[in-house]
Amino acid sequence: MWDKTLPNRIQVAIIGAGPQALTLVTHLLQKRAKLRQKLMIFDPSGNWLSQWQHQFAAQDILHLRSPAVHHPDPDPFALRRFAENRSHELFPPYDLPGTQLFKEFCQDVIQRWQLQHQVYPAKVVQILPTQQLGRPHFQLILEDGRLIIARKVVLATGGGMKQCPAWVSQISSPYPPESLCHAQQVDLRTLNLAGKHILIIGGGLSSGHLAMGAIKRGAKVTLMTRRRLQEKLFDAEPGWLGPKYLKGFAAELNWHHRWQMIQQARNGGSMTPAMMLKLRRASRQGQLILQENCQVIAANWQSQWQVECDRGQSHDFDRIWLATGTKFDVTQHPLLQKILETYPPEIVKGLSILDKHLRIPGSECFIMGGFAALHIGPVARNLYGGKIACSRIVPAIVKPSLALSQPYPISTPTSLQ
């Protein structure tokens, strides 16, 4: 927890304290230790990885989907050394770290880099471009009305906006809020689901975790997907975790084609082989109904959900959970509104075209995560994507001599090496 007073100005402000923000800070300090006194991380929790850890616990997630070499420390083998006597917490294949192992490793990273008191407990509600001493800066407005001036801002806020199917907005009857939730709002630890029938919509790994967690708590589950369930070890092919596919992505000069490559690589949601095994077992045991190639077209609440499907069938459920993912659209991001007005970039399918250091062109506002996918590729929101982003952002922060650059002209490929 932050143990100092809020300064009037700061060199670098990082918005968000998730795994990508932690990755950025360790890489920055590795290059320039003196930056510790010149940067601040803002997160409402005041702690590192608060939302990340909450989500893993809330959905009963036992291990990560990323291999052990992908983590926030600059040394790719640091996690393997940390787990030397805990090999049973590295899950096959590719040594996927257990949730508790990864949590303790990240705490070790935070302590080794002396970052325990770097996160300021505040929510940034607005970022306003401004001028200070003839140079562009940003004014950060906190939820309690306090202000701070930053020379550079890094947006590392993680996921995009919750996506909900169109029929949700057409529900006319009032319903209890807990009876219809997005997956991000579900906390299995707080629920007594004995005897309940739950409809989970979505074919990604989150829907699998929620289904198994609900079954464990006595519920019967129907898992509905608009297509057949896809089985993949990672959410994008392993070739995207290195130069094999990224070289081709970098060579693609058309931003719209890049966007298509991202969609095809991620291809909606998918289940790991281990999760598919659990779901099939639960289905055989009568605890789970799999409804593939099926979509809801209407739902009405009358002490239960009456759900109509495109197959012409109708079903009753006690709860509906929407594991329908998130959408990344910079034009909808509340913290980017004034920045986009002042430094209007080219936008493709909701994603901004950035400069080679992942800045909104002409500004010192850097973007990490899924919002930088046109430059990082399909793994932009993953741990590995965070490391690629650091390789772009860190040089522009530690070397003030790097002038602001323009976005890539369409004739110049993005280097992802």
N, C-alpha and C positions, 0 to 999 in steps of 0.2 A: 504494500500500500504506500502511496506517495506520502512522504513525511516532510515535504517542504511547502512553502507558500507559493501561490501561483505568480510567476513573474509577469512583467508587462509585455515582454517580447521574447521570442525564442527563434533560434536558427531554423530548426526542422520540427514540424509537428506531424506526428503519425496518428491517423484516425483509425482506431481499432487495435485490439490487443490479442488477435488470434494467431494461429501458427504462421501465417505469412508475415505478419508484422514482427513476430519474434524472430523469424528467419532474417528479415531485413536488418533488424537491430544488431544481431550477432555479426552479420557480414559487414555492417558499417563499422562496428567497433574493432573488428579484426583489421580493417584498413586504416582506421583513424580513431584511436582510443580517446582522444580529446573531445570527440563528438558527444561523449556521455553527458557533458555539462551543457551541451547546446541543443539537445533534442528532448522532446516530450511525447509521451504516448497517451492518448486520450481514450478511455473506455468507461462507460457508466459503472461497471463493476469495480473498477480500481484494481483489477487483478488480471494477470495473464491467462489466456485460454479459457476464460470463464464460460463463454457461450459454447465453445467447442466441447469442453468437458461436460457441461449440462446436457448437450444433445446426445453424446455417447451414453451417458447414464440414463437419460430419459427413455432411450430406445433400446436399452439392454444390449448394446453393441459390444461384443466380446473382443474384437480385434480390428485393426485398421485394414484398409484395402490396399494400402501402399506398402512396398517392400521396406525392409529395415534400413536401407541406405538413404531413404528419403525422410528428412526430419529437419528441425530448425538450426542445428549446429553446422558450422562451416565444414567440419571434418566428417566426411560421409561414413566413416567407420566408428564414429563415437557411440552410436546406439548399440552396435554389436559388442563393443568392449563393455558397455554398461550392462549388457545382458549376458555377460560371460558365464555366470553361474545360474542363469535363468532361461536356459535354452528351451524349456518347456513352454515359455511364454512367447516364443516365436513360432507362428503357425505356418504349416505347409500350404502351398509351395511358396517359394521365394521369401521365407521368413517374415511373415506379416506380424508386426508387433501387437501383443495383447494390449488392451486399453489401459490397464493399470500400469503395465510396464512403460508404455509410452508417456503416460501422465507423470510417472516418477522420473523418467528420463528428462522430460521437459523441465521439471522442477530443478533437476541437477544442472541443466543448461542455464536456467535463470540464475541459479546461485553462482555457478562458475563465472558467468559474465557479469555478476553483481547487478542484476536487473530487478531485484525484489521490490525496489521502491521507485521504479521508473514510470509506472502507470498512474496517471492522474485520474481520480474518480469523478468524471464528468462526461456528460453527453454533449457533443458539438451539434448544434441545431442549424447553424448557418455558417457559410464561408463566403466572405465578401472580398473581392480583389480591391486593393487600395494602394496608395502611393505613400512611401515613407522616405524622406530625405532624397527625393527624386528617383527612387527605385521601386519597382513593383513588389508589394508584399500581400499578405492575406490577413484579414481580420476574422478571427474565429470567435463566434458568439456561442457561449455555453448556455445550457438550459436554464440556469439560474440568473442569466442576464449578464454575467461577467464577460470581459473581453480579453483577448490576447492576440498580439501581432506575431505572425510567423513569416519568415523569408521564403521557406519552401514548405509544401504540404504534400504528404503521401496519403492517399486514400486506400486503406487496407481493411475495408469494412466487410469483406467476406461475401456472403450470398447475395443474390438479387432479390427481386420482389416475388412474393408467393404467387404461384400460378393456380388459378381455380377454373374448373370447367364452366362453360357458358351457362349451363342450367342452374348453377348455384345462385346467380343473380336474378333468376326468374322465379325463385321460391316465393310464394305469396303468403303462406301461413307463418305466423311467428313460431319460433322453436327455441328450446333451451340452447344457449351458446355451446355448451359442452357436447351436445349431440351431433354437431357438425364442425369438425376442426381440420385445419391443415396439419400435415404430419409434424411440422415444426412446433405446433402448439400442444402436442400430445406428450404427457409425462407418465409413462407406464407405472412409475414408482408410486404414484398417488391414487391409482385406480383400483376399484374392486369391480371386476368384470364378470364374476360368476353368473352363469345363466344368460348372459347377454349375447346377442347376435350382432356382429360388427361387420359392416361393409368397408373394405379398404380398396381404394381406387388407385391404381398405378402399378407399373411393372418394374420399378427400380428397387435397389437394395433396401431403401428405407421401408418400403411396403412389406418386404420380407421380414425385417427386424420387428416391425410393429405387429405383423401377423403372428409370429412365434411368441412375442411377448404377451399378446392378448390371450393366445391359447394357453400359455403357462399360467395365466391368471383366471382360467376357468371359462373363457369366452368361446363361442363358436364363431368362426371367421369365414367370410366370403371374400376372396381376393379377385377383383375384377380388372381386367386389362383390355385395352382396345386392340391389341394384337397378341400374338403368341409370346409367351415369356422368352426372353433372350438370356442365354447363359454365357457369361464371360467372366474371366478371372478379375480383370480390371475394367473400369468404366470406359477406357479406350484401350485399343490394342497395345501390347508391350512396346511395339516399335515406336510409339509416340513418346516413350520415356527415354529418348536418346536421339541421335542423329539419323537413324534409319528412315523415319518418316518426316522428321522435322526439316531435313534438307529439302525435300520436295515441297513442303509447306512454305519454306523460305523462298523458294524459287518461283512460287506462284505470284504473279504481279497484279492480279485482279482481286480487289478486296472482296467482291461479291463471291468469287470462286473460293476464296479462303473461308468465307463464312459457310459456304456449302460443305467444304472439307471438314470443318468443325462439327457440323450437324451430322454428317455421315460417320465421322469417327466416334462420336458419342452415341449416336443412333438411339436417342431416347434413353430409357433406363434399362438396366440389366441386373441379373442375379448372379452371384458367384456359384460355382459348382457345389460348394458346401451348403449354401442356402437352399439351392434347388433340391438337394438331397433331403433336407429337413422339411421342406414344403411338401414334397411327394409323400414322405412318411406320414405327415400330419393328414394329408388327403386320404391316404389308405386307411388311416385310423378313424376317419369320419369327423375329425376336428376342423377340417378346412375344406371349403368348396372352391375350386379353381374355375373361374369363368373367364376364359380367354376369348379374344375376338368379340368383345361385348362392351357396350357403352351405355351409360345412363343417359336418358333423354329428358327425364323429369323426376322430381321428388317432392313429396308433400308430407308435412308433419301432422299427424293426428294421434298423439300420445306415443306413436312410433313413426318411423319413416316408411312411407309407401313409395317404393322406387320402381319406376318404369324403365325398361331397357329397350334398346333398338331391335331386340329379337322379338318384341311384343310381349315379353314376360313381365310380371309384376312380383315384387318381393317386399317383405317387411323386415326392417332392421331397427335396432335400438340406437346405434350410433353409425355415423359415416366419417371415415378418416380419409383425407385427400392427400395421398402421397404423389402429388402431381408436379412436384419440382418447383423451380424458381426461374424467373426470366431476368435477363440482364439488359437493361435499357438505360443508358446514361441520361437520356432526356427526362427520365422519371426519378432520378436519384436526387433526393432533396438537398444534398450538400453541393451538388454540381450546378444548380440552376444559374446562379450569378456568374460563376466561372465560365460556363458555356456562353452566356450573353456577352461577356467581355472578350473571351478568346474563342470565337465560334469555330469549331473544328468540322471536318467532313465526318458524317455519321453514316455508317452502313449497318442496316438491320439493328439499330439500337446501340451499336458499338462505335466508339470514337476511334478515328485514325489518329494515332499518337506519333510523337517523334521517336528517334531511335533509343532514347532513354526513358520511354514510356511516360512522357509529359504530354499534356494537352498543348499542342503547338503554340509557341509564343509565351507560354506561362511556366511557372515553377511548380505546377500541380502534377504530381506523379500518380499513376493509377496501377494497382496490383489486382490480382485475382481475375475472376471471370470477365470483368469489364475490359481487360487487356487482351482478350482471347485472339483478336485479329493479329496480334503481334507474337503472342506466346504459343498459341495453338490450342488444341482440344484439352490439354492438361493444365490450362491456365489457372484453374481454381484449385488444383491439387497441390500437395507439398512440393512435388517436383516443379510445378509451374512457378511456385514461389521462389525457388532457387534460380530459375531462368530469369525471372523478373529482377531479382537482386543483381544479377550480372549486368543488367541494363541500368538500373537506378543508382547503384552504389557509386560508380565513377562520376556521375553528374552531381552527386552530393559532396563527395570528398575532394573533387577537383573543381574549385570555383572558376577555373580558367575555361571550362567547357561552356562555350556560348550556347544560348538557346538555339535550337535547330528547328527547321521546318519539318512537317511530316514527310514521310517517304513519298517521293513522286512515284507515280504508278510504274515508272520504268526501272525503279531501283528495288531489288528484293530486300526483304528484311533478313538480316543474319540472325539465326537462332543458335549459333554456336557459342 
